[in-house]
Amino acid sequence: MLFRSDLFPGSATHDLQVNYRCPPAVVEAASTLLTHNRRRIHKEINHAPRRESLAGDLEIARGGDPLRATIDRVTSLVESGVSAADIAVLTRVNATLLGPMLLLEEAGVATSAPIDTNFLERTGIAGALAWLRVAVAPQQGLPGPALETAIRRPPRGLSRRLGEWVGEQRSPRDLERLAGRLNQARDQKKVLDFADDVCSIRNLADEGADTSDLLTSIRDRIGLGQALDQRLDASRRSVDRSAHGDDLAALLAVATIQPDPEQFPDWLAERLQASEPDWSGVRLSTIHRVKGREWPHVIVHEANAGLMPHRLASDREEERRVFHVAITRGSESVLVTAADPVSPFVAQLFTARDPDAEPEPELRPAHTDAGSTTTRKRAVPEVSSLTEASLREKLKSWRSATAKAAGVPAYVIFNDATLYELARTRPIDDNELLAIPGIGPVKVEKYGAAILEIIKSALSDG
């Protein structure tokens, strides 16, 4: 809120116009960057008097390998006598720190180690590693737990029980035989499609594909990347932590460190298990966590389009302010590393906004869906049949009992709008459940079987 001098007679405003922390090149670039924001307080920011510009105050390493550029800068600083505690590597989301953490530890440089073994349980990571294990398993030894995870990620709309049957098979041929024993034609097709994907990824592994090649195929050909983007990340309302797509990108960034796909899952688990925070080491952090902090040397890691601004963000100007925070944490030197396509914010560090230019388009509209817990009163849609009315009540009774058992409010399970849509559309498999707003893979895994059984029972009674 702007200062109201009329409320305080005799008072005055005093703008803070000198940045005593940052080198002149950073102060100038930061000021130029913010000219592209229309929602801002207009004031002139200058660097500290008599502070001279030095080579290396602000550098941009664009294109190529940003991870290698970041590691080279940190190790070069440490070798020159800079204390590791005087260095910070900042990123937009936490998952992007996986590469710097592992490679710095490999180089013998202590870090704050912000990522632990919980990373392996994230939806996208668990799915990708399961597919990797399936790809390199012995001919007659497909791992059951990995198969069960793989058939759910990306989701294929199979019941939990059928997923368990899939996990009991030990070869692609066994999967084909299982499909032949199923009564429903669509279930047969889904299992056969899964068997084809299993054969495809295993053939790629047999041809000598390394970890990076296999993970890329899992993301693009198997469709895990699209499933994460469309079914999980698209429903997020804020970007306060890593999205599932960011997790997968982080996994690919470290794939070259351990190119053997058979060893990669265990290698990653062992590395994360062994990593312990050392607060006298290099600080690895997201930008949001370091507002108000400073270090002599800062590396802004992966200033790529899609991360800065983040692809899920709705406010470009706020994203630009986040980038501004990042580059102004350094008191002696700042390096920005970026892969192609580079963030548009990088060019804006050196080019002021044309005052006659058209306003920037919004990144994307703020997302809302039926899963929102807003307290605004919504009209209850009318029912079209007695079956629908009965199904609503049964679903509400189930939700109440489930919420009570879990010790959570009922809306945490599903809100009314989602239950109404379930009663109206009456889905018959996981795929149709996933088409309903407010229901994602996690909720299908938790509650899908119970919901489908309630709907099946209601239709039989009707």
Secondary structure, 3 states (H helix, E strand, C coil): CCCCHHHCCCCCCCCCCEECCCCHHHHHHHHHHHCCCCCCCCCCCEECCCCCCCCCCEEEEECCCHHHHHHHHHHHHHHCCCCHHHEEEEECCHHHHHHHHHHHHHCCCCECCCCCHHHHHCHHHHHHHHHHHHHHCCCCCCCHHHHHHHHHCCCCCCCHHHHHHHHCCCCHHHHHHHHHHCCCHHHHHHHHHHHHHHHHHHHHHHCCCCHHHHHHHHHHCCCHHHHHHHHHHHHCCCCCCCCHHHHHHHHHHCCCCCCCCCCHHHHHHHHHHHCCCCCCCEEEEEHHHHCCCCEEEEEECCCECEECCECCCCCHHHHHHHHHHHHCCEEEEEEEEECCCECHHHHHCCCCCCCCCCCCCCCCCCCCCCCCCCCCCCCCCCCCCHHHHHHHHHHHHHHHHHHHHHCCCHHHHCCHHHHHHHHHHCCCCHHHHHCCCCCCHHHHHHHHHHHHHHHHHHHHHC
